[in-house]
Amino acid sequence: MSKSNKTGLFVGGMLLGGAVGTLFGLLIAPRTGKETRKILKKSADALPEIAEDLSTSVQLQADRISENALRNFDDTLRRLKEALSAGIEASKLETDRIQQEDREVSTNSTASIPENN
């Protein structure tokens, strides 16, 4: 699991835990039913704003994760291209070396054959 994903889960858990803790605290608070209902109504009225904040937070996290993934992909692609280029270059050098050795062997073979007169 990536660090950004863990951060997003942590933020979501914090918000959910805060909402549940607030609700639980209101329910067990030493207030009258009328006062508690009034507070709950205010909290319920604030839910759309809280949901919007949560949505914005989740969107920001998703954007950051997406940017990180794209950056990681670009970096991996760059390293792959470099590795392929190095491999192609090494292959060319090895082919040239083998061809040079073959030419040297051919030259030495023809030079060492005595002429019959």
C-alpha positions as CSV (number, residue, x, y, z in Angstrom):
1,M,0.0,0.0,0.0
2,S,1.5,3.4,-1.0
3,K,2.2,6.1,1.4
4,S,-0.3,8.4,-0.3
5,N,-3.0,5.8,0.0
6,K,-2.3,5.3,3.7
7,T,-2.5,9.0,4.2
8,G,-5.9,9.2,2.5
9,L,-7.2,6.3,4.6
10,F,-5.9,8.0,7.7
11,V,-7.6,11.3,6.9
12,G,-10.9,9.6,6.1
13,G,-10.6,7.6,9.3
14,M,-9.9,10.8,11.3
15,L,-13.0,12.5,9.9
16,L,-15.2,9.5,10.4
17,G,-13.9,9.0,13.9
18,G,-14.5,12.7,14.7
19,A,-18.1,12.6,13.5
20,V,-18.8,9.4,15.4
21,G,-17.1,10.8,18.6
22,T,-19.1,14.0,18.3
23,L,-22.4,12.2,18.0
24,F,-21.6,9.8,20.8
25,G,-20.5,12.7,23.0
26,L,-23.8,14.6,22.3
27,L,-25.9,11.5,23.2
28,I,-24.3,10.9,26.5
29,A,-23.9,14.6,27.5
30,P,-25.7,15.7,30.7
31,R,-28.2,17.9,28.8
32,T,-31.9,17.8,28.6
33,G,-33.5,16.1,25.6
34,K,-34.6,19.4,24.2
35,E,-31.1,20.8,24.3
36,T,-29.6,17.7,22.8
37,R,-32.1,17.7,20.0
38,K,-31.3,21.3,19.3
39,I,-27.6,20.5,19.1
40,L,-28.3,17.4,16.9
41,K,-30.4,19.5,14.5
42,K,-27.5,22.0,14.2
43,S,-25.1,19.1,13.6
44,A,-27.5,17.6,11.0
45,D,-27.7,21.0,9.3
46,A,-23.9,21.1,9.1
47,L,-23.7,17.6,7.5
48,P,-23.9,18.8,3.9
49,E,-20.9,21.2,4.6
50,I,-19.0,18.3,6.3
51,A,-19.8,16.0,3.4
52,E,-18.5,18.7,0.9
53,D,-15.3,19.1,2.9
54,L,-14.8,15.4,3.0
55,S,-15.5,15.2,-0.7
56,T,-12.9,17.9,-1.4
57,S,-10.4,16.2,0.8
58,V,-10.9,12.9,-0.9
59,Q,-10.6,14.6,-4.3
60,L,-7.3,16.3,-3.3
61,Q,-6.0,12.9,-2.1
62,A,-7.0,11.2,-5.3
63,D,-5.3,14.0,-7.4
64,R,-2.1,13.7,-5.3
65,I,-2.1,9.9,-5.7
66,S,-2.7,10.2,-9.4
67,E,0.1,12.7,-9.8
68,N,2.4,10.4,-7.8
69,A,1.5,7.4,-9.9
70,L,2.1,9.4,-13.1
71,R,5.4,10.7,-11.9
72,N,6.4,7.1,-10.9
73,F,5.3,5.8,-14.3
74,D,7.3,8.5,-16.1
75,D,10.4,7.8,-14.0
76,T,10.1,4.0,-14.6
77,L,9.6,4.6,-18.4
78,R,12.7,6.9,-18.5
79,R,14.8,4.3,-16.7
80,L,13.5,1.5,-19.0
81,K,14.4,3.6,-22.1
82,E,17.9,4.2,-20.6
83,A,18.3,0.5,-19.9
84,L,17.2,-0.5,-23.4
85,S,19.6,2.1,-25.0
86,A,22.5,0.7,-22.9
87,G,21.6,-2.8,-23.9
88,I,21.4,-2.0,-27.6
89,E,24.8,-0.2,-27.3
90,A,26.4,-3.1,-25.5
91,S,25.0,-5.5,-28.1
92,K,26.5,-3.4,-30.9
93,L,29.9,-3.3,-29.2
94,E,29.8,-7.1,-28.6
95,T,28.9,-7.7,-32.2
96,D,31.7,-5.4,-33.4
97,R,34.1,-7.2,-31.1
98,I,33.1,-10.6,-32.4
99,Q,33.4,-9.5,-36.0
100,Q,36.9,-8.1,-35.3
101,E,38.0,-11.4,-33.7
102,D,36.6,-13.3,-36.7
103,R,38.5,-11.0,-39.1
104,E,41.7,-11.5,-37.0
105,V,41.2,-15.3,-37.0
106,S,40.6,-15.3,-40.8
107,T,43.7,-13.1,-41.4
108,N,45.9,-15.3,-39.2
109,S,44.5,-18.5,-40.8
110,T,45.3,-17.4,-44.3
111,A,48.7,-16.0,-43.3
112,S,49.8,-19.3,-41.7
113,I,49.0,-21.5,-44.7
114,P,52.2,-22.2,-46.6
115,E,52.2,-22.0,-50.3
116,N,53.0,-25.1,-52.3
117,N,55.5,-24.5,-55.1
